[in-house]
Amino acid sequence: MSTPRRSVLVGFADALAAPEAAASLLGAGHRVVGFSRRGESVALRRLRGVKILEVTAPEDDFQACVREVGALAWGHDATMPLDDQAVLVCDRALGAEIPLAGPRGAQRELALDKRLQLGAAAAAGLEVPEWSELDPGDDAPPEAMTLPLMLKPALAAEVSAGKLQRHAPRLVASASAFAELKRSWGPQTPALAQRWVDGAGCGVFGLAEGGTIHHLSAHRRLRMMNPAGSGSSACASMPVPESLIAPIERMLAATRWQGMFMVELLQTQEGWRFVELNGRPWGSLALARGLGYEYPAWALARLLDERAELPQTPPFGELQCRHLGRELVHLLFVLRGRRDFAGAWPGRLQTLAALLRGDGATRWYNLAPGMRGVFLQDTWQTLFGQTLGKRRS
């Protein structure tokens, strides 16, 4: 694929996907500038060829951040949001005349509103675990649903009192834990309760254009940073399940989705269950890139020229991808013990053996020629942020 050299603004620069997304764009010959929160140390700064510009943190002043990102975007050929916070900021900051390699308008609403996603998935024929939207004052589990439950913010990113906030979904095993978490979010945060389903996390990735999806790949989680539920620390490639292609295509066609997508699912004993849609580069992008799927570069090429030629879909290959910092955090969680988690918990010796051994071809997140400094800083920041950093906050 040969495309003209472009200047691309990406952010936020501390997003899990930032180093791999930037490396994909650099590899396609583009100039990359990242925006980060003012005063924040980001590993992406260590990637040669990337310049970092600072903006007001949206958690401090959302409108100031929007103004500053909007002003930066005018100096570049396109902007690519790398996390949910940036999806919201960029949609508010960029006018229609500025190319955005990410969701805007109705697509932005879908990308951030889990209620819309669950409804669209069910309408398209994907199996969706039972869920119920909560009223603002609700601080008790729905009577019809049994514990444990997943308590989720309905919005992946929201603005309250002029500041952006983001809450993480949590598995709650008791009515008191449900009430405590819900009250900590406050009545202004829309939330939903969903039946907890025990299964293996998987993802289907690709590009959507004009009602069709193409250049598909898939992976399954091997381990999560926190075995009770969190982002992946290790994943492995898998063939794209044929039974999922048609309903995913129906869902994205019905919502007129364009560009990159990641559909997260659980593989259970009863079959596949829809979890969520991610409308920006995902954390495990290293695995896709290791197999030859340069989704950020491809999405940019098609955004700027809908007739841009893309490479053939790479052949399936066996590959495992691991994040060193998250693998170390996973080990610490396992050593700490199960506590009140309702699901299966990995054994200590089993975990040590898996971490030390590895299986088959392996690639590390953020480790490639020219990325050693990124790899080391990202590993340290992940480990510190999940241990000593949390104790200090």
C-alpha positions, 0 to 999 in steps of 0.5 A, a space after each residue: 500500500 502506497 499513500 502520500 505522507 500525511 501529518 496525523 494528530 493522535 491522542 491521548 498519548 497515554 492510551 494503551 493502544 498509542 505506541 502500536 497505533 503510532 508505529 503503524 502510522 509511522 510505518 506507512 510513512 506518515 508524520 505523527 504528533 500526539 496530544 497528552 495531558 499537560 504535565 503527564 509523562 507518556 511512554 509514546 514520547 520515547 518513540 522516535 519520530 513522534 512529537 508530543 504536544 500538551 493540552 489541558 486535561 479534560 478531567 480538569 476542564 473539558 471545554 478547555 481541552 476541546 478548544 486546544 485539541 480543536 486548535 491543534 487539529 487544524 495543523 494536521 491532515 487528520 486526527 485519530 482518537 486512541 481511547 474513549 476519552 479522546 473519542 468524545 473530545 475529538 467529536 466535540 472539537 473537530 468540525 466536519 471539514 477536518 478529517 477524523 479517523 474515528 467516530 463522530 455524531 451518531 457513531 460517536 454516540 454508539 461508540 460510547 453508549 453501551 445501551 445503544 450497543 446492546 440494543 444494536 447487537 440484539 437487533 442484529 442477532 447477536 446473543 446479549 446477556 440479560 441487562 437492565 438500565 437503572 434509574 438515577 436513584 437506584 442503588 439496589 440490584 434489579 429484583 429479577 436479576 441474581 448476584 453476582 452482577 456486572 454494574 456498568 456505567 452506561 457511557 464509556 466517557 461522560 461530562 459532569 460539572 464541566 469535567 470528563 469522567 470515566 468509571 470502570 465496570 465492576 463485578 459486584 457479589 453483594 447488594 451492599 457492594 452494588 449500593 456502595 459502587 453505585 452511590 460512589 458514581 453519583 446519580 448523574 451517571 447513567 448505569 446498567 446492571 447485567 447478568 454476569 457470564 463466565 466465559 473466555 474473552 474474545 475479539 473480532 476486528 476489522 474495517 467497516 465500509 458501506 455496509 460491509 466488513 473486511 480485513 477481519 481478524 480475531 483473538 482470544 484472551 489468555 490472561 487478564 491483568 486482574 483475573 476478576 475482570 480487566 484488560 488483557 495481559 496476554 492474548 492469542 490469535 484465533 480464526 474468525 468465527 464464521 457464525 459471527 461474521 453475518 450478525 456483526 456485519 448486520 449490526 455495523 451496517 444498521 448503525 452505518 458504522 465506518 472505519 475500524 471496529 472491535 467487537 468484544 465477546 465472551 465464548 461460553 459453554 452456550 455460545 458467543 455473547 456480545 460484550 461491547 463495541 470499541 470504535 477506536 484502536 484497541 489495547 491489543 493492537 500489537 497482536 493484529 500488527 504482528 500478523 500484518 493487520 495495520 488497522 490504523 494505517 489502513 483506516 487512515 488511508 481509506 478515510 483520506 481516499 475511499 479508493 485507496 488500495 489495501 493489501 490482501 488480508 494476511 493469512 491466519 497465523 499462530 501468535 501470542 502477544 503479551 504485555 510485560 507490565 500487565 503480566 507482572 500485575 497479573 502475577 501479583 493479583 494471583 499471589 494476593 488471592 481470590 478474595 470475594 471473586 465468584 469465578 475460577 481463580 488461577 493457581 499460583 504455580 500454574 500462573 508462574 509456569 505459564 508466565 515463564 514458559 510461554 507457548 509458541 511464537 510470542 510478541 511483546 506489546 510495544 517492543 519492536 525495532 526503535 521501541 525499546 524505550 517505549 517498552 521499558 517506560 510503559 512496563 514501569 508505568 503499568 506496574 507502578 500505576 497498578 501498585 504503589 501509584 494506587 496506594 498513593 492516590 
